[in-house]
Amino acid sequence: MYYKSLLLLAAVFVTLPFLSEDAFGHGLGGDAAPPISFGGMEVTVFTQLDPADMTAGEVDSANIAIRFYDMLTDQNLNQVTYRVEVWRSGDLLAREYFYDEDGTLNVEVRPKADCYEAKKWKCTDTYGEIHGTAGAYFARGDGRPLINGPIFEKGGLYNVKVSIEGATSPRSLVAEPLNFDTFVSVAQDQGFFIKTANAEEIPVTVKTYYDDVENFSFNQSNNGISFDMPFDWSPEYIELVQMVHEEIRVPKSFDAYNAETSFKGYVDGVEVDKRVLVMDPYSSETENIVHFLVTGTELQRINEILGESHYSSKQMSFELVPEGTVEKNSFDITFDNGYTALVAWDSMYGAGDEIPFEFSFFDNNGALVKDVIYAFGLVNPQGEQFNLVTGDTPEEFVGVKSVEGIATHMITIPDDGLYTLNLVLTGEGFSNYDEFFQSSQLFEVGVSTTSSFKPTPSMSAPSESVNIPDWVKNNAKWWSNGEIDDNTFASGIEFMIKQGIISVPTTASGAQNENATIPDWVRNNAAWWADGQIDDNTFASGIQFLVKEGIISV
């Protein structure tokens, strides 16, 4: 599956060294442990919750699926004996042995509140049939072992420790147990009120996926929200944590936190990367949601900045400060499976800037696609590809993953002009699609001067209808292959526009430039359009550019 995915992706992108981006290794309810070499294989454990996005107090029963498999072949090992421990905030909640025939263990968990034991595991009971040979709980048919205890009754990060004690036979023990650490998050809502400078009381919800929130406060002078949370900053623990996720949910009526607001975020006083903060105005009709998605890489950076004295800290402090409303440029992209993507960026940025581009992905019903996996690359006006992003975890999936369906990528646009974004959906959830879905779009970036940039009208989304007969694709194909020259191609396009054979959106025609050459990116677009990889609107946008620059005269 992985090699097939690579071949499909290679057909979309020119082979270039890819930019390494932070890729979220797990979603809210799933995590894969680093692999271990074993018997010529690279084996790992993948832990998955169902439901994946779980809020404490709202679920009476959940499933933990633990898969033991070889990452090189994507094949399960069978007849596996597991020792499973569940921990939260340093407390052992459950420890038990299980046996499974096909390498994917399913265990039902029923949360039980009101455990007053100092050792929480004493409140936990396990039910099910005991395997006669393995001596562990196992599932017969469609049944599952059951754990009833103080698990998932509170929000937070749960550490599921899995030790593989045996494999390939109920009687076969591995020479040394294979130990894996995985983490799954359960959300918990905590409600607060803030009082504005106008004495308004605004309800705010912090949805925490890690631990209880404490010391919530609001700063009237800058509308900043801050709170603390228990956390272990020791480097040994930080290496295990792939992400800390917190949500601040504010009513849409509170203008200081409107959908167009730009924010600064701080963790323990250190300003975090802009990619950590994600504004989500889509998931709720009544609230805007600001996500803190602090990756393990960012946690390590904060530790490095604050030094060794910070390692012993047992608290994480968050601060979110709105900077004001920004004007954004944006364009939409539609895929063959009916999904869409919205790409937006602050219009104050221009060529030469490192621009935070926001990618948002929606399904056929307009809902955000959680745990969407995608890859992308850009093509400059000279037809050269750059900023190719295909992910840095190919053993898990091809592409990068956005947990909430919204992500920010820092991209430097070198010069002003028209650029092409090639965006590919490669998977969803915890695996790649069998077929990738690619789409391309033109967008325009201008020069930023004195920190202000007036956006030029986008040519990426023509407002008038585009009507291009299919037989015109033959001309585009011949030209892209070099079978006809630039002048012949341009003359043919001019003729077809004047005769009404091709209808493109109206644009101001530039002074005719007989010495101008057609940019290579237009040739690439022609090839992609002829092959059906981009739509008529995108190809028409390239024709608009030729008219505007005086390369084609109409």
FINUFI-781987 format. One record per residue: residue in one letter; x, y, z of N, C-alpha, C in turn. Coordinates in steps of 0.02 Angstrom, whole numbers, plus 50000, padded with zeros to 5 digits. Layout:
N
AXYZXYZXYZ;...
This chain:
554
M500424994050000500005000050000500435006250000;Y500955006250041501385012250047501745013549981;Y502005008149949502385009149887501925011349831;K501315008649830500825010949781500695018449790;S500645020549852500515027649866501085031949841;L501695029649851502275033549828502265034449753;L502085029149717502075029649644501545034549621;L500965034449654500435039149636500645046249649;L500995047249705501205054049722501745056449674;A502185051949654502715053849607502425056049541;A501845053449523501535055549460501265062549464;V501165065049525500895071749534501445076949541;F501975075349578502495080249594503155078449560;V503515083549538504195082649516504615080749576;T505095076149567505505073849623505985079349644;L505875081949704506305087049733506395085449807;P506925087649838506975086849911506395090349944;F506025086849987505435089950017505605093850079;L505195098750092505255102750153504985098750211;S505385098050263505155094350322504695098850363;E504085096450375503605100150414503415096150475;D503185099450527502925095750584502315091950562;A502315085450570501735081450552501465078450616;F500835079450627500535076750688500495069150681;G500815065450727500865058250720500235054650742;H499765058050771499165054650795498585059450797;G497985056650798497405060850804497195061150877;L496575063250888496345063950957496325057150992;G496145051950956496055045550987496465039950958;G497045041550928497455036350899498185038150900;D498625033050907499335034350911499715028150892;A500255029050852500705023550835501365024650871;A501615019450903502255019850939502835019250890;P503415021850907504005020850865504145013350855;P504355011350795504445004150781505065001250815;I505054994650824505614990950853505804985450803;S506454984550792506694979150748506594972450783;F506274967750747506114961350777506054956150722;G506504951250721506464945750673506444947850601;G506854953050583506864955550515506284960050497;M505884961750547505314966150536505404972650576;E505004977650559504954983850598504254983850628;V504204981450689503544980550719503364986450763;T502714987650768502474993050811501774991450835;V501534995550880500854995050906500475001450888;F499885000650863499445006350849498835005750893;T498705011050932498125011150978497605015950952;Q496985013750949496435017850922495835017650968;L495565023550984494945024051023494335024450976;D493795021850998493155022550963492615023851016;P492315029951016492405035450969493075038850976;A493345041250920494015044350921494015050950958;D493505055150946493455061650979492955060951036;M493205059251094492775057551151492805063051203;T492235064951230492205069851284491975066251347;A492335067151401492185063851465491465065451487;G491125060451511490435061351535489915060351482;E490125059751418489635059151364489625052051335;V490065047651357490115040951329490075035751385;D489625030951378489545025551427489995019551412;S490185018951348490585013251327491045015351270;A491665013151273492145014651220492535008351203;N492875008451146493285002851126494005005051118;I494465000951146495175001851132495384996251085;A495624998151026495894993350978496654993950979;I497004988450988497744988450990497984983650936;R498314986350887498544982450829499304981450834;F499544975350826500254973750825500434971450755;Y500874975250720500984973750649501684975750627;D501874973350568502514974850536502404980850490;M502764986350503502664992450463502934991650392;L503394987050381503674986150314503174982950267;T502744978650292502254975150250501534977050265;D501424980750319500754982550342500344976250359;Q500684970950382500354964750399500364963650475;N499794961350502499764959750573500154953450589;L500424953250649500664946850676500084943650713;N500034936950708499454933650738499634930250804;Q499124927950838499184924350901499644928050950;V499414934050969499814938651009499574938851081;T500054938651127499904939651198500144946651218;Y499684950751243499824957651262499774958451338;R500214962651365500094965351432499924972751422;V499344974851444499114981651432499044985251499;E499344991251502499254995551560498975002251536;V498525005151575498235011751561498415016351619;W498735022051602498955026951651498655033751635;R498565037651687498365044651678498665048751735;S499035054151718499325058651767499735054951820;G500095049851798500515046051844500165040751884;D499505039951875499115034851910499005028851865;L499165022851890498995016651855498255015351864;L497895014551808497165013551811496975006251797;A497375002851756497214995951740497854992451717;R497904985851732498454981651707498174974651698;E498234972051636497954965351624498294962151563;Y498254955351560498504951651503497914949851457;F498044950351391497544948651341497864944451286;Y497454940551253497684936451197497224937651138;D497524938051078497114939151018497394934950960;E496944932250920497154927750866497434931450805;D497124937250787497304940350723497744946550729;G497974948250788498444953850795498114960550807;T497454960750808497104966850827496644965350886;L496844967850944496484966651006495954972151015;N495344970251030494814974951046494574973651117;V494574978951157494364978551226493844983951239;E493274982151267492764987051286492964990251353;V492874996851357492995000451419492355004051440;R492145002851502491565006451529491815010851585;P491805017451575492055022051626491665021551691;K492025021551747491705021251813491965027051855;A491505031251877491695037051918491715035151992;D491875040152033491835039452106492305033952132;C492925034052108493425029652137493815033552190;Y493795031152253494105034852307494735031252333;E494945026152298495555022552316496165026752298;A496675026552341497305030052325497635026952265;K497595020252260497845016752201497255015252156;K497195019152102496595018952061496455012152030;W496985008252018496875001751985496454997052028;K496414998452093496014994252137495264994952124;C495075000252088494365001152070494194997852004;T494684994751972494584992051905494454984551907;D493954982351868493794975251860493824973451786;T494064967351772494094964851703493674958551698;Y493294958151643492834952551632492974949451563;G492854942951559492924939551495493154932451504;E493244928951448493454921951449494214921651451;I494484916851489495204915951493495424910551443;H495914912251401496184907451353496544901851389;G496384895551371496654889951408497404889251404;T497714891151348498434890351339498804896751358;A498574902451332498914908851344498814911351415;G498274909151448498144911451516497964918751520;A497654921551468497494928651465496774929451440;Y496474935251454495804936651428495824936951352;F495304934051320495294934351247494574934751223;A494494936251159493834937051130493674930851088;R493094927951100492864922351059492314925051013;G492394924150948491904926750900491904934250900;D491304937150906491234944450905491274947550975;G491394943551026491424946151093492064949951107;R492064953651162492664957451183492754956851257;P493374956651281493484957451353493234964351374;L493064965051438492784971251464493194973651524;I493374980151522493684983351579493194988551607;N493054988051670492604992751704493004996151759;G493155002751749493575006151798493615013551786;P494025017151824494085024451817494495026451757;I494275024251699494625025451635494155029351590;F494385035051564494015039451519493425042951553;E493375042551619492845046251653493055053551663;K493695054851655493965061651656494335063051592;G494345069451573494725071351514495475071051528;G495875070551476496595070651486496945066151436;L497605065851444498025061651402498135055051438;Y497935049551406498015042951435498595039351401;N499025036551442499605032851416499425025351417;V499365022551357499215015451350499885011951337;K500145008551388500775004951382500624997751361;V500944995651308500824988951280501484985051280;S501474979251310502054974851309501864968451273;I502214966851219502084960751182502484955151215;E502124950451245502434944951283502534938751240;G502124937951188502184932151144501844933451078;A502044929851026501744930650959501834924350919;T501404923350870501384917750822501154911150852;S501064911050918500804904950950500624906751022;P500094903651050499934904951120500494902751167;R500914898151144501444895551186502114899151176;S502174903151121502814906251104502904912951140;L503434913551178503604919751212504184923051176;V504164929551170504744933051141505304932951192;A505934933051167506514932651212506504938151263;E506354944251241506274949951285505624953351266;P505194954951313504574958451296504704964751255;L504274965951206504314971951164503854977251195;N504134982751216503754987751253503614993951210;F502984996051209502765001751169502365006551213;D502465012951201502065018151234501625021551181;T500975021651193500525025451150500105030051193;F499835035351162499455040351199498805041851162;V498265042251199497615044151171497315049651215;S496955054151185496675059851221495915059351228;V495685061051286494965061551299494825068751321;A494345071851289494205078951303493785079751366;Q493855085751395493445087551453493285094951449;D492655096751456492435103751452492455106951522;Q492755112851525492745116751587492495123851570;G491965126051606491655132451590491895138051635;F491975144051605492185149951642491795156051615;F491825161551653491545167951630492095173151631;I492105177351579492565183051579492155189451580;K492425194551612492085201051616492495205951576;T492185208851523492535213551480492585220351513;A492945224951479493015231851505492335235351507;N491855232951466491185235851466490725232251515;A491015228251559490645224551611490195219151582;E490325217151520489965211551490490235205151519;E489785200251532490005193651553489945188851494;I490505185951475490535181751416490715174551439;P490295169651421490465162651438491025160051393;V491515156851423492075153951386492155146651408;T492245142251361492375135251377493075133451356;V493445130351402494085127451384493985119851379;K494105117251319494055110051309494765107351311;T494915103551363495595101251373495645093851355;Y496175092151320496305085151301496885082351340;Y497105086051391497695083751427497585083051502;D497385088351536497275087951608496835093751629;D496625093951692496195099251717496525106051710;V496125111051691496365117951685496275121451752;E496775125451771496765129151834496935136451821;N496785140751869496995147851869496795151451805;F496175150351782495935153751723495855161251737;S496085165451691496015172751701495935176351635;F495675182451639495565186651579495865193551592;N496245195951544496565202551549496155207551508;Q495825212151541495395216951507495785221651462;S496415222951478496795227851440496965225351369;N497065218851361497235216251294496785210451272;N496245209151310495775203651296496115196851296;G496675196251332497035189951334496725185051383;I496745178651365496515173251408497115169051428;S497155167151491497715162951514497455157751563;F497815152251568497645146951615498245142351622;D498235138251674498775133551688498505126351686;M498975121651682498795114651679499375110551705;P499255105351744499805101051766500165097951706;F500825097751710501215094951654501915093251677;D502195087951652502875085651668503345087851612;W503805092351627504255095151576504915091251572;S504985085751605505615082051601505735079751529;P506355080351503506495078451434506285071251417;E506345066651466506165059751454505415059051438;Y505015063151472504295062851460504115066551395;I504435072251383504295076151323504405071951260;E504905067551262505035063251204504445058751188;L504035057251237503465052751227502835056351204;V502795062851217502175066651203502205069551133;Q501745067451090501745069951022501365076551015;M500865077651059500495083951054500105085251118;V500065091651137499615093951190499095098351156;H498455096751166497915099951130497425103151180;E497335109751172496845113451212496415117651165;E495775118451181495325122651142495055128351186;I495025134351158494685139951190494075141551147;R493485140751174492865141651137492505147951162;V492415152751117492155159351135491545160851090;P491005163951117490425165551075490615169851015;K490305168450958490435172250897490275179650906;S489845181150954489645188150965490195192250998;F490705189051026491255192551058491765194551005;D491745200950984492115203150925492865202550932;A493125202950993493855202551003494125195850981;Y493675190850976493885184050955493495182050893;N493405186750845493035185050785493455180750738;A493145178250686493465173350641494065176150604;E494105182750597494655185850560495205188350606;T495195186450669495685188850717496345185250710;S496885189050717497555186250721497755185850794;F498105180450813498275179350883499025178350892;K499245179850953499895177450977499765172651034;G500165167351037500085162551090500745161451127;Y500695159951191501285158951232501195152651274;V501725148851281501735143151327502325144251374;D502175144651438502685146251489503075152551472;G502725157451443503035163851427503405164051361;V503465158351327503815158051262503305158551206;E503405163251160502935163851104502995157651060;V502425154651044502425148551005502375150150930;D502585145350891502545145750818501825146950797;K501715150850745501035152350722500655146050703;R501015140750684500665134550666500335131250725;V500535133150785500235130250846499515132650855;L499365138850834498705141850845498275140950782;V497685138150791497235136950735496555139650753;M496305144350712495635147050721495135142850681;D494615140450715494095136450683493415139850692;P493175143350640492515146550644491965142050615;Y492145135850596491685131650557491315126350598;S491635123650650491355117850684490745119250727;S490655125450747490095127350790489725133250760;E489065133150764488675138750740488685144650788;T488845143450851488805148750901489475150850929;E490015146850918490655148350948491215148350896;N491705152750906492345152350872492815148450917;I493205143950887493635139450926494365140850907;V494765142450957495495143250947495835137250977;H496215133650935496565127650957497295129350973;F497525126951029498245126451043498435119251026;L498825118250973499065111650954499825111650961;V500055110151021500775110851037501105104051025;T501485103550971501805097250953502395095750999;G502605089550997503195087551036503815091551017;T503875093150952504445097150930504435104050961;E503845107050966503775113650997503905113351072;L503685107951104503825107151176504585106751188;Q504935103151146505665102651153505995109451142;R505735113351094506025120051082505935124451143;I505345124151174505215128251234505685126251290;N505785119751298506255117351349506965119951336;E507165119851273507845122251256507915129651272;I507405133551258507435140751271507465142251346;L507075138751385507025140151457507575136651498;G507905131651469508475128651501508305123251551;E508835120451581508765114551624508335115851685;S508325121951710507925123451769507175122251755;H506995122451691506295121551672506095114151673;Y506575109551671506425102451666506025099951726;S506135102951784505795100651844505105103751854;S504905108151809504255111351815503695106151807;K503165106851845502605102251842501965105851819;Q502055111351782501485115351760501615118151691;M501085118651651501115121951586500635127851588;S500885133751569500475139851569500335141951497;F499705143251482499495145451416499265152751419;E499415156451366499155163251358498985164351286;L498385167051274498145168451206497965175851204;V498265179551157498165186851153497955188651082;P497355191451072497145193651005497535199850984;E497745200050920498125205750893497685210450853;G497075208350837496635212650797496405208950734;T495945211950699495655208950639496115210150579;V496185205050537496605205550477496185204350415;E496395207450360496075206250295496445200550261;K496065195850233496385189950204496225189250130;N496715186650093496605184150026496445176750032;S496055174149986495885167049990495665164449922;F495685157849916495395154549857495185147549877;D494725144649837494455137949851494735132949801;I494785126849822494995121349779494485115649788;T494265112649732493785107149734494115100849707;F493985095249742494275088749722493735084249692;D493965079149657493495074649622493045070849670;N493255069949732492825066349779492315070849813;G492275077149791491785081849819492045085849878;Y492635084249902492935088049957493185094749929;T493245099649974493505106249955494035108450005;A494455112949982494955116050027494915123550018;L494965127150074495015134450073495725136250094;V496055140150053496735142350068496715149950077;A496955152450134496905159550149497555161950180;W497705168550171498295171450203498175178950214;D498495181550264498445188650283498695192950225;S498285197750203498455201750144499035206550156;M499245207450219499805211850232500465208750208;Y500465202050198501065198750176501115198850100;G501725198950075501835198850003502465195049985;A502695196149924503305192749900503895194349946;G504295189349959504865190150003504725188850075;D504085188350094503895187050163503805179450174;E503905177350235503695170550254502955171150274;I502525168350233501805169450239501475163550273;P501085164650325500695159150355500065157750313;F500105152650272499525150550232499095145750273;E498455147250277497985143050315497615138350266;F497655131850279497315126850240496735124050281;S496125124250253495535121350287495205116550238;F495025110550263494755105250220494045103450242;F493605102750192492895101450205492655095450165;D492185091650194491905085850159491315088050115;N490965083050088490415084450042489845088350075;N489805087950141489265091450177489505098150206;G490115100150190490375106450215490655106150285;A490725100150314491015099450380491775098550375;L492125100950427492845100050427493025092650426;V493555090950389493795084050385494335083150439;K494165079650492494655078550546495175073350524;D495785074350545496335069750529496425068950453;V496345074350416496455074150343497205073650329;I497395069750280498095068850260498165071750189;Y498675075750178498745079150114499475080650100;A499615082150037500285084350016500195090049967;F500705094249959500635099749911501315102149888;G501295105849833501885109149807501675115349769;L502135120049760501985126149724502415126549661;V502145130049611502515131249549502545138849539;N503155141449528503235148649520503085150849449;P503075157449434502905159749367503365157049312;Q503965154749331504425151949282504325144449272;G503825141649305503685134549297504095130049341;E504455132949389504885129049434504495127149497;Q504555120849516504205118549576504625119949638;F504285121849693504635123049756504155121749813;N504425121549873504045120349934503605114049929;L503925108649908503585102249904503525099149974;V502915097749996502795095150063502445088350056;T502815083050072502535076250068502575072550134;G502765076150188502765073050254503425069950272;D503525068950337504145065850359504015059450399;T503415056450390503265050150423503005045150372;P503395043550319503145039150266502975032150291;E503265030150348503095023450373502385023350399;E502075029150412501385029350436500905031250380;F501055036450342500625038650288501005043350243;V500775044150181501085048850135500735055550142;G501105060650161500815067350170500875069650242;V500585075350255500555078050323499825077750346;K499735077450412499065076650439498865082850478;S498235084950468497935090250507497405087250551;V497515087450616497065084350664496365087250659;E496315093850657495665097150657495405098950587;G495785097050536495575098950468495775105950449;I496145109350493496405116050481497135116050500;A497555118950457498275119150472498585125350442;T499145127550470499515133250444500195130950420;H500385133050360501045131550333501405138150317;M502015138750342502415144750329502765143850262;I502605148150214502875147550146503155154350124;T503765154450101504065160550074503945160850000;I503595166149977503475167349907504035172049883;P504475169749839505075173749823504945180249785;D504485180049736504365185949694503615186749683;D503425192849662502725193849647502545190449581;G501915188749573501685185549511501175180149525;L501015176449473500525171049478500875164449494;Y500615161049545500885154649567500345149249561;T500555143049555500085137449553500185133249616;L499645131749650499655127149707499385120449683;N499785115149689499565108349675499445105049743;L498825103349756498615100649821498325093749811;V498545088949851498335082049843498065079349909;L497465076549909497205072949966497455065849962;T497835063550013498135056950011497815052050060;G497435054550108497145049950156496715053550207;E496455049650253496005052350304496005047550363;G496005050250423496025045950482496725043450494;F496825036950485497475033950501497755029850443;S497545031350382497815027550325497745031750261;N498115029650209498075032950145497465030450105;Y497235034750060496725032650012497025027749963;D496605023449934496845019149879496975023349817;E496615028849811496695033449754496775040449781;F497285044049758497385050949779496925055549739;F496765061349769496345066249736496735072749731;Q496885074749669497305080649657496915086249626;S497085092449645496805098349612497325103849613;S497275108449566497745113949560497375120549557;Q497705125849577497395132449574497935137849568;L497775142749528498205148649522498035153649576;F498535157249600498415162849646498965167949635;E498815174049654499265179649640499525182649705;V500165183949708500485187149765500855193249741;G500765198949777501115205149759501665206649808;V502035211849794502595213849836502345217349899;S502615215449956502455218750020502945224350032;T502695230450045503125236150059502905239450123;T503385241350164503265244650229502705241350268;S502725234650267502265230450306501535231450287;S501405233950227500705234350205500675231950133;F500145228350116500085225550050499355225750029;K499225229049974498555229349947498465223549900;P498015218949914497945213049872497705214749803;T498005211649753497755212449685497185207549674;P496715209149629496145204649620496385197749600;S496105192749632496325185849617496055183749549;M496485180149511496265177349447496135169949454;S496115167449516496065160249526495345157749526;A494875162249534494175160149537493755164649493;P493765163649425493395167849380492655167849398;S492365173849396491665174549416491205173149357;E491465173649293491055172249235491145165049214;S490675162449175490715155449155491285154449105;V491555148549106492095146649061491835141049016;N491925141848950491665136848903492215135148854;I492535129448863493085127348820492925120448792;P492855119948725492705113448695493265108448709;D493085102048713493585096948727494125096448674;W493935097948610494445096948557495015102048563;V494905107648601495445112448611496005109248652;K495845104048690496365100748730496895097548685;N496695095648624497205092848579497755097948565;N497545104248551498045109448539498485110448600;A498175110548659498565111448721499065105748730;K498845099648715499285093748722499865094148674;W499725095848610500265096348560500775101648580;W500515107348604500975112848623501395110948684;S501075107748734501445105848794501985100748779;N501875096648725502375091648705502885094448656;G502815100848637503295103848591503145102448518;E502545099848501502385098148432502165104348393;I501945109548427501825116048395502165121248438;D502375126948406502765131948443502315136948479;D502635141448517502255146348557501805150648514;N502075153148459501695157748417501065154448389;T501145148148368500565144448340500035143448394;F500265141648455499795140648510499445147148527;A499835152648535499535159048553499055161448499;S499245160748435498815162848380498155158948380;G498205152448394497605148348396497135150448452;I497435151848511497035154048568496695160748552;E497095165448524496815172048506496215171248459;F496305167048408495775166148359495145163248392;M495245158248434494665154948465494295159548514;I494685164048548494355168848593493945173848552;K494255176548498493915181548457493285178748423;Q493325172248405492755169148371492225166548420;G492375167248484491895164948534491905157448546;I492405153948518492455146748529492655145348601;I493125149648627493315149348697493035155648731;S492675154748785492425160448823492785160648890;V493175165948901493525166748964493285173048998;P493345173449064493125179549099493475185749073;T493105191149071493375197449046493945199849089;T494485202149056495045205049092495345210549050;A495655215349083495965220849046496555218249006;S496575219848941497115217448898497705222248902;G498295219548916498895223548920499145225448851;A499615230048848499915231948784500245225948753;Q500145225148687500415219248654501175219148658;N501445213548677502165212748685502385207048639;E502625208848579502795203748529503405199748549;N503825202448594504425198848614504335194548676;A503735194948705503605191148766503565183748752;T503785179748798503745172548793503235169948842;I502925164348825502425161448869502785157848926;P502615159448989502955156249046502865148649046;D503365145249073503345137949075502755135349116;W502555139249168502005136849209501355136349169;V501275140749118500675140349075500705133849034;R501315132149011501395125848975501225119849020;N501455120149083501285114749130500535114249140;N500215120149148499485120149155499135117049095;A499395118549035499095115848975499135108248974;A499715105648996499795098348998499325095249049;W499295098349109498845095749161498115096049140;W497925101649106497235102449085497065097249031;A497535096248984497415091348930497335084348959;D497675082949015497625076349047497065075949097;G496685081449105496125081449152496315082249224;Q496945084549237497165085349307496955091949337;I496805097049296496525103349321495905104949280;D495465109249307494835110449273494875116349224;D494325117649189494305122949139494445129849170;N494175131049230494275137549262495005139049274;T495375133949298496085134949312496465136349248;F496315132649194496645133849130496475140749103;A495835142749111495625149349087495985154849124;S496145153749188496515158749226497195159949195;G497515154649170498155155449135498085159449071;I497535158349035497405162148974497295169548991;Q496935170749047496855177649070497525181149080;F497985177449111498645180249123498985182149057;L498935177949006499245179348941498935185648909;V498275186448918497935192348891498175198548929;K498185198048996498375203649038499085206149023;E499545201349010500245203048997500375205048924;G499855204948882499945206848812500265201548770;I500335195448797500625189948758500115187548706;I499475187748725498925186348679498515192748673;S498355194648613497975200748602497275199048580;V496775201748617496075200648598495715207348589;
